[in-house]
């Protein structure tokens, strides 16, 4: 599935997208935000991040967040 379609599905379902794709997904996410389209948020995990660190950061975000906290944002992990 193409990136714009994935982002549209995430917006319709109110889901954050977790990805390693820094180049194309983030490009389309910025386009959605500039165009005024809903973009519930993206979490980009560095390909070089140790899996344990990535999981710990995702758990921290899940525990410290409320629905909608990351609307229109692109976060990069690890912190």
Secondary structure, 3 states (H helix, E strand, C coil): CCHHHHHHHHHHHCCCEEECCCCHHHHHHHHHHHCCCCCCCEEEECCCCCHHHHHHHHHHHHHCCCCCCCCCCEEEECC
